[in-house]
Amino acid sequence: MPKTILLTGGTDGIGLETAKLLAAKGHSLLLHGRSDTKLENAREVIKKNFAEAHIEIFRADLSDLSEVIALASQISERHSNIDILINNAGVFKLQNSTTDSGYDVRFIVNVIAPYLLTKQLLPLFNSEGRIINLSSAAQAAVNLEAFKGHQSLSDSDAYAQSKLALTMWTFQLAQILGDKAPSFIAINPASFLGSKMVKDAYGTQGKDLSIGANILVRAALDDEFSNASSKYFDNDLGNWSQPHPDALDEKKRKALTVEIENILNKFGIENNA
């Protein structure tokens, strides 16, 4: 049965490759990107190979939380149900890594925006749904002062901390919401895949993007992931694994999610969905 699947960061890299595979299987795609031109190009590329594919495109800059709210509203107006959300969009190296409000963009885009989008869209999911969050082998303990915008970090530190923070709230929401909520799954799609982000950050071509795309499709559709809430899949190992210990520490997870909610409150966002 065709699924309705929302994929963020779907205009290039792992996101676009994942979108192609899902379209080939006949699923309805809600494709997010931050550029209208790139979204149209992505849709054309997919339609060229899969003419019958159902694709809706949604533009939003995830570094602007008001646009995340608008994105959730647009999707909710058009759809009463979503089966799968793949929070794929992420950033590593930027010319300007600080938002106008003083926060590190990596924390906003990689952690807070997917948290906000997920919570806003929760009413559209049932217990059979899946929230798939792209973690990384690069996970480092979160400096909450940096998270709150009080300290600056290097690109690699900010990225590694953001990926652990994403994994932490994945596990925390799974615990809080319980069995009646969708499954929350964190995945390292594989290290050093050949995305633009990896090329810009490390100057390397990287490995075949299909490695990451294939595991995301499995996570979205296969039965092996049907009872995987609050688990971490490490595609470097090709199996379930343990994330950074902080992701398993309820006290630290709670402290992080409190800070996420505090930041949202500072932006005037009531996030009780």
Protein Blocks (a to p, Z undefined) as FASTA:
>chain_A
ZZddddehilgcjllmmmmmmmmnopacddddfbfklmmmmmmmmmmmmmmbccdddddd
fklmklmmmmmmmmmmmpcbdfbdcdfbccfbdfblcdfkopafklmmmmmmmmmmmmmm
mmmpcfkbccdddddfbdcdddfklmnopaccdfklmmmmmmmmmmmmmmmmmmmnommb
ccdddddfbghiabfklmmmnopgbjafklmmmmmmmmmmmmklmmmghiacdfknopac
dddfklmmmklmmmmmmmmmmmmmmnopacfZZ
